[in-house]
């Protein structure tokens, strides 16, 4: 199928673009991109959304008034849709990326008031929303007051994660244990999550704690790993941290034989692709039910 941008925006370079089927209107997906290297993140998610079964219309968003240091303003102007236009009507799916603001209390993040409004909007206007890493922590904090705490050292590398809820729609066709990239300095309060009846733990890791938490009432999922990462992302983060003089260990189970050389392939991407295919299937089913209601 195809990944499309709105007609008033330039087409991004998509890795496996195919012809539009014309069978039904594309799924409307909004990607709120809070990552610093936005073009890399765009490509990573575009690859995962390039489904064999669904056309996708992808709209890119940054918080209103927020400027980043690593992406040219003209790229944002050409490819990103103002949030005010997104919020005018419902969407099928919403993805909110991680953000390098873990060291800050939530209310000190410059776009925190907007983030809270966006979460509330999504609960009523998105078929399903996926919040990645910091965004997942922030969503749980806004909706349930659940806190986060700093880790003694960065959780960094390929971590095994046990699927606790094998019947969850996102986990269909996946094994009992999955693995994916983790890169964060903080973790949510696991005890608070476990005691919240409105939340459901989908997967957890002995190495880095909670991995996937579902909020079914709001049709939202928090995913604390970075399953969207490609083969080189952890390598580039490791080199940046070392160059900046930050204390950083080699990413766990990533390099072979202690050689600082990234893998040629990213084996976790097959898991990621299946998870996102499941997500798109669920969005299509939700839209069909909503239209029939």
N, C-alpha and C positions, 0 to 999 in steps of 0.2 A: 504494500500500500504506500501511501505518501505522507510526508510531513510538510505542511503548508504554513506559510506565514500570511497574515492578512494582506489584502491586495494593495494597501497603502504602504507596505513595507518591503524592503529588498529581501529576496530569498537568501537565507543562510546556506552555506555549503553543508549539505547533509551527506553522511558517509554512505548511505545505501538507499538513495532516493529512488522510488519506483513510480509508475504511472498511477494517477488517481482512478479509482474504480468507477465512480459515478453511481454506485448502488445506493448510497445513503449519504447524508451530510456528514462531514468529518466530526470527530469528537473534539470538542473545544477544551483545550488544556492550557492553563496559565502556569508559567514557570516564574516564580518570584526568586530572582537571582541575587542572593546576598553574598556570594563568594567573591573574593577579590579579583581573580583572573576569570572574568565573566565569559570570554569566548571559549575557553577550555571547558567550563561547566556547561555551556550551551551545547557543545558538541557531544559531551558525555551523555546528557539526558536525551538529546535528539536521537542518538544511536539506540538507546533503550526504548524509545517511543516509536521507533521504526518497526511497526508490527506487521506480520504477514496477514493479519486479519482485519485491521482497522486503519482508516485514514485518520490523521490527526491534524488539527489546526492549532499550531503552537503560538501562544502570545507570551512575550517576554516582558517582565516588569521589574523595576527597582522601586524602593520606597520613595515617595514624593520628596523632592528637595535633597535627597541623599546623593552625594558625589563620591565616587571611588577614585583611588590613586592609580589603579593598574589597568584601567580601560579607557580608551579615548572617548571624549564626550561625543564625537561625531558618530561613533559606533552605537552609543546609547540612543542618540537622536534618530538614527536610521532604523534601528531594529527593535526598539523597546516602545511599548504602548503605555501612555499615561494611566496610572491607576484609576483616575476618575472615569475613564472610558470603560475600563474593565468592570467596574462596580455597578454599571448601569443595568446589567442583566445576569442571569445565572450562567454558570459554566459547568461542564461535565466533570472536570477534574482540576485540582490545584496541587502544585508541588512547590514547597518552600524549602530552599536550600539551607545548608549550614552557613555559619558566619564566624569570622575570626574575632568574636567579642566575648569569649568565655570568661575573660578576666574581669569583666565588668558586671556589677549587679544589673539585673534586667532593667530596672528603671533608670539606669544611667546610659543605656544605649540610645543614641540620638533619634532613632526611629521607633522607639518603644511604644509611644501612644498610637502611632499608625499601625504597628504590628498588632496590638490588641484589637483595634477596630477591624483589621483585616481578618483575624481569627473569628470574630463575631460574625462578620459578613459571610465567611466561608461556611459556618455552621448552618446558615439559612439559604445559601445560594450555590453551593458546590455539591456535585454528586458525591464526591469523596475527595479528601485532602490528605496529602502525604507531607509530613514535616521531617526534615532531615537534620540530624545531629543537634546543633544549638537550637535550631528552630523547633525541634521536638521538645527539648527542655523548656523552651519559652512558651510553647503552646500549653504544656501541662501546668506551668506556673500560672499562666493567665487564667486558665479554666478551673484549676483545682488548688491553686496556691502551693503547689509542690516545689520545693527548693532544689537547689543543686549545690554540690560541694566540689572543691578543688581536689584533684587526685595527687598523690605524692609524687608521681611522675607521669609523663604523658602516656596515655594508652595509644599505642602506635604499632601498626603492623596488621597481619592477617590473623584474625581471631576466629576460633571455632564457636559456633552459636547453636545451641540446642533448640529445636522447634518444640515448644511446649504445647501449643494449640495446633495440632496437626490438621484440624478441620477448618482452620481459618481460610477464607477464600484466597488470600494472597499466597498461602503456602501450598496450594494445590499442585501436585506433581513434583514437589521438592522432597528431598530426603529428610530423615529425622535430624541430621546435623548439617548445617550449612556453614560456609566461611565467607568472610568479607573483610575489606579494609576498615580499620578503625583509626581515627586520628582526632583525639580530643584531650583536653586538660581537665575535664570535669565530668561529673556524673550526676544523674538525678537521685533524689532520695528514694531508694528502692523500697524501703519500709512504707513510706507514705503512698507510693504507687500500689503496693500490695494490699493496703488497707482501704483503698478507695473503691467502693463497689461499682462505680461507673467505668472503671478501667479494666482492661484485660491484657495480661502479659502473653504475648505471642511467642517470643523467643528470648533467650538469655544466654549469657556467656560466663563460664567459670573464670575467664581471663579479664573481662571488662564489664561484667554486670549485665543489667537489662539491655536488650538489643532492639526489641520491637514491642511497642505498647499500643494497644488499640483503644480508641474512645468511640465505641459504636454509636452512642447516642448522638454525637456530632458528626458521625461518618468521617473520622479523622484517625490517622495512624502516625505515631512517632517512631522514627527509625534512627537509632543513635549511631549506626555505622555509616560508612560512605560507599555503599554498594555501587554507586554510579562511577567510581573512580576507574580510570583506565590503567594499563599496565605500568605507566611511568609516573603516576601521580605521587605515590608514596616516596619514590626516589627523589623527585623534584622537591618535595617538602623537606626531606631529610637534608638535602644539599643546602636549601635555603636556611634551615635552622642552624646548621653547622657554620655557614658563612656569617650568620648574624651573631655567632657566639653563644647561642642558647644551649643549655644542657639537653642533649638528645641522644638516646640509644638507637642503634640500628633497628629499623622496623622488624618486628617479630615475624619469623617464618616467611620472609619476603625475599631476601637475597640468598643466593646459593653459595655455600662454602665460604662465607664471610667476604665474598667479593662484592664491592659496591657497584654492581651492574644490575639494572632493572631487568625483570623477566621479559621475554619476548611476547608472551601471551599473558592474559589475565584470566586464570581459570574461574574466578568468581563471577565473571561476566555472564556465563551461562545461567547461573542462579539468578543474577540480576535480570537477565532478559526474560526468564520464565516468570519471575515475580511481577515485572511490569506488564507482560502479556496478560497475566491473571488480573492485574489492576484494570487494564483497558477493557477486558471482557466484562468485568464488574461494572465499569462505567457505562458500557453499551447496554447492559441489562437494566441498570438503574434508569437510564434515559428512556428505554422502551416502556418500563413500568410507569414512569412519570408521565409519559405522553398518553398512555392508556387510561390513566386515572381521571 
